[in-house]
Each structure stands twice: as C-alpha cells, then as structure tokens.
Amino acid sequence: MTLNTTAIPTQVKAQVLAEALPWLKQLHGKVVVVKYGGNAMTDDALRRAFAADMAFLRNCGIYPVVVHGGGPQITAMLRRLGIAGDFKGGFRVTTPEVLDVARMVLFGQVGRELVNLINAHGPYAVGITGEDAQLFTAVRRSVTVDGVATDIGLVGDVDQVNTAAMLDLIAAGRIPVVSTLAPDADGVVHNINADTAAAAVAEALGAEKLLMLTDVEGLYTSWPDPGSLVSEIDTATLAQLLPTLESGMIPKVEACLRAVDGGVPSAHVIDGRVEHCVLVELFTEAGTGTKVVSRR
C-alpha cells in the first residue's frame, strides 16, 4: 500500500507528528527488536520503506535491531538449484545441502541487500550472523507434528545470546542486521528460525518492544474469519490458543510468548504489507496489528 502524502493537509501532518511525541519519549534510548520477513522483503517499495523506518528510529534516539528471515529467497534458490525442500510444523527441514543454501542466501543476499538499503540513509547498518563474535549458541530442536516429536535436521533453537557484540554496535550508533545462523557447542552450524531468534535477542537485550512483520493484519483467533482479528491479547490467553492456530503463525506466536514471558513489555504482530507499518505501530495511538502483553 503506497500513500500519496502530498494529498494530506499540512495541519493533519502536524497533528500526526504531535501524536507521536509521547511514544518518542517512551522509546528514546530503548532497544526495539524487529523481525523482518514476508512480503516486506520481496516488494521493492516495502523494502525501501522499512529501511527508511529503521533510519528514522535511529535518528530519533531509538536503537533498532533487525533480525531477518529469508524463507521465500531460500525456497527460490533451492528451486533454481533443483534441491527438494520440505516443511514440518511450520519449520523448514534443513539438510546439510539446504543449510549451505541458507547460509549463502541469508547472509550473502538478503542481509546484504537490507544493509545497503539502510545505509542509503547514513552509515548505520552492520550485517552479522550468530557465528560472529559467538553471538548465538544453537541447540538442535525437533518439532511436534500431530503429537509426535519430529526431526527437522540442522535447525536450532537459540541456547545462549552473547549480547556484547550487539551492544558494542549499538553504542557506536549502528543498527545490527542479524542473519539467523549459529553454531552449536560442537561448532556445527544450524539454521535458526528468525522468529525464534528475534525473541531470544529481544529477551537478552532487555528490549522495550519486539515487532514481528507478517503477511496478515495481525493475529486471528480463528483464521481466516476477519472478525477474529484481535488488537490486544495477554500471554495466558494466547498460550491457550496456540494449538489451534494456523501452522505458519505458530513460530511467531511462540516468539511473542517467549519475549513477553522473558521480560519484554510487549510484542506486536503487524502487517508488513503496509508501508511504514513500524512507524504506525510505534508512534500512533491506534497502532496496527496485535499487541501481546503479559498475563493480566
């Protein structure tokens, strides 16, 4: 969705800016972790708008940390190379061959493109992976499919986060752009689901907010019923809903639960198909999408 801002009266623009003041004050000096994925990564206008949003936050004295996925790009590259791909329980099954492609695409393509887009606004973004400065340590995970624990290959959960490297970058005025690859205790590299990694980073950094970009308007309690879209939900209610949710939403909801239960004041599932969705969520009274808060 592209907005024609020239058609908006000047007074309305001023009112929008004034409305943002309380939120700017609340977030000044705070870390906001943003999980970047979905259509926001593939549409050129959305990619540029997202990069501008990150530069905007940084220039407002807010410290964004971007954790990105790359599912569509990995899938496209696997098809080009004639490599079969599979998903189980919302997670990509990662063989050693698939992992090689994921490393190439995540850090060498998706991460570099986003770094360049942000840096068009100034020398802000620095691309890193979990392999850099021992940022993440991974532990292999399985998923439950139809009640059965199922192996999904070289896919890990974040076991530990070494925040020193990211804090150094933040202190230097940089925006960390994190590709979610990490070694386990034996040095074997795993692909980390970006939703999972974003939650772990937000928790470890003591972030003020975690934003999850998706390809829907927010969280639906009964997808695809439009009337089931919720604007705010607490973790206790969300945990009860988890088994009934659409499989692609489960990792995102698990991430929100982990972050909020780990001390992040709120997590937000927002529509990444809308330009400047990050600014709308952070700096307007109405916001957008679904806000997840601790149990009431």
N, C-alpha and C positions, 0 to 999 in steps of 0.2 A: 504494500500500500504506500503510494507516494503522495505526500501532502503538498499542495500549492500554497506556500506560506505567504506569497505576495498578495493573496486574496484575503488574508486575515487583517482586520483593522489594527492599527498601531496600539490603541488602548487595550485591546484584547491581549496582544502580545505582552504588554506591560503587566497586565493582571496575572498572566501565566508566570512571568518571571517573579512577581511578588509572592505568588502562592508557593514558589519553590523555596523561599527563604528559610522557613522552619526546618525543612528537610536538609538543606545545605548546612545549616548549623549543626543539626544532629549528626550528620555523617562526616563533617570536617575532621580530618585526622584519623579516620577509621578505615579499616580494610573491608572491601566488598569483593567477594569472590563470584565470578561469573562463569557459568558453564556455557560455552559457545558451541552450538550444534544445530542440526536440522537445516531447514531452508535458508536460515540466516547465513549459512556457509556457502551456499551454492548460487544465490541470486546476487548479482553484482551490486545493485543498489543497496540491498540489505547489508552486504559485507562492508561497503563503504560507510553506511550509516552507523553500523556497530563500531567500526574503528574510530569514527568521529566521537561517538559516545564515550569510548574509553579515554580519548584525549581530553574530552570535556571534563570527565570526572577528575582526571589527574590535575587539570588546571584549576579545579575548584578545591584542591587540597584534600581530595579523597584518593585512597590508594586501591585501584582496581588490580585484581589478579585474575587472569584469564586462564581457564582450563578448557582445552578444546577437544572435541571428538573428531571423527573423520570417517564415520561409517559409510556414507554414500561414496566418498572418494576411494576408500579401501575396496568396496564392492566393485566399483567401476574398474579399478586396476586389476583386481582378481579376474574379472571377466576378460579384460584385454589380454591377460597372460594365460587364459584358459585354465585357471585354478578354481576348483569347486569350492563353494562357501556354504556354510550352514549356520543356523541359529538354534539355540536351545534355551528356553526360559528367558528370552529377551537378550541373551548374550551371544556374541559371535564365537563359534568354535574355532580355536586358534591352534592349528598345527604349526610345526617349525617353519614350513613353507609360507603359511599365511602370516606368521609373525614377521618374516623378512619383508613381506609386502607392507605390513602395517608400519614397521619402522621407517621404511622408505617414504610412505605417504604421509604419515602423521608429522614427522619432524622435517622431512625434506620438501614437502609440498604444502600441506595445509598450514603448518606453523609458520613457514617462511612467508607465505602469502599474507597472513594476518599481521605478522611483524612489519612487513613492508607497508601495509595499508595504514597501520597506526603511526608508523614513523613518517608518513607523509605529512603529519601534523607536528612533528618535532622528534627529537632523539629520545623516545620514551621506551619502546618495546624491546625486550630481550627474550629470545626463544631459548627454552631449556626443556630437558626431559627429566624423568625420575632417575636417570643414570648420572646426571650431572651433580657433582658435589654430594652424592648419596642422598639426593632429595627425597626419594621414596625407597622403602624396602617393601618388596612384594611377598605375599604368601599365596600359594596356589589355592584356588577355590573351585568348588563344584556348585551346581545349582540343583534345585529340586524341581523336577518335572513330573507332574501327575503323582506327586507323593514319593518319588524315587530320586535319590541323590545321583546326579548325572555329571560325568566328567566333561569338561569343555576345553581341555587342552591347556595351552600356555596362557591362561587367563588368571590374573591375580587380584586379590584384594590388597589394599594398602595396609601394611602391617605397622610401619612407622613413618613419620614425616620428620625430616630434619629441616627445620624452618630457617636455619641460619642463612643459607644461600638466598632464599627469597627475601628475608628481612634485610639483608645487605643490599639487594637490588632496590627494594622499596625505599630504604634510607637514602639511596643515591638518586632517587627521583625516577626510577624506571618502572615499567609495567611488565611483570613476568608473564610470559605466554608459555604455558606448560603443556607439553605433549606427554600423554599418559603411557609411558613405557618405563618399566622399573625392574631391576634385578631382585631375585630372592637372596636368601642368606648364602646360597652357593654360587651366586653370580649368574644364574640363569635368568635371562630377560623375559618378562611377561608383559602381555598387553593388559592394561588396566582400563576397565570401563570408565569413561570420562565422567559420568555421573558420580560413580563411587569415589573417584579421585578428587573431584571438586568438593564433595562433602568432607573428605579427610583433610584437605587443605584448609577449608573454612574452619573446621574444628581446631586444627593445630595452630592456625594463625590467630584464633580468637576473633574471627571476622564479625562485623556488625550484621552483615546480611549475606545470604547465598542466593544468587539468581540462577534459575535453570531455564534456558531458552528451549522451547519446544515448537512443534508444528501445529499446536491446537491452542485454543483460547485460554486454557488453564486446566484445572483438574475436574473431571467429570466423575461423579459417583456412580453413574450408570451410563457409560458410553454406548451409543452416541446421542443419547437424549439431551437436547440443548438445555432443557430445564434442570438438568442435574449438575450444571456448572456451579461451583461454589467459589465465593470470593475469599473466604477465610475458613480455616479448619484447624482444630488442635490435634496434637500428635496422638492422643489416645483414640480419638475417633478415626483418624487416618490409619492407624495401625490395624484397627478392626476391619477397615475397608480393603486393606492391602490384598488379601487373597482373591477378591472379586474384580480387581482392576484389569484392564487390558494389558497384555504382556509387555508391550513396549513402554508402558508407563511405570511398570514396577520398579526398574532400577532408579528412575527419577524420584519416585516416592520414597524408596529406601534411602536415597541420598538425603532427601529433606528430613526424614526422621532421624538419621544419624547426626546430621548437622545440628538440628534443634535440640535433640537429646544430649548432644555434646557441648551445649552452651551457646550456640549461635542464636541470637534473639529471634530471628525469623528467616525462613526460607521461602522463596517465591517461584512458582511455576508460571512462566509468562510466554506470550505468543511471539516467537521470534520472526514471524512473517510480517510483523508490523515495524515499519521504520522507526528507529529511536525508541523501541519498546523499553529499553533500560531506563532512559530518562523519564518516560511516562510513569513507570513503576516507582522510581525513587523520588520523584520531585512533584508529583501531583497528589491531591487529596484522594481522588477516586482510585488512582493506580490502575492496574490491569492484571488479569490472570488471577491466581490463587495464592494467598498468603498462608503459610504454615507456621503456627506458633506452638509454644509448649502447652501441655495439658492445662485446662482451666481448673 
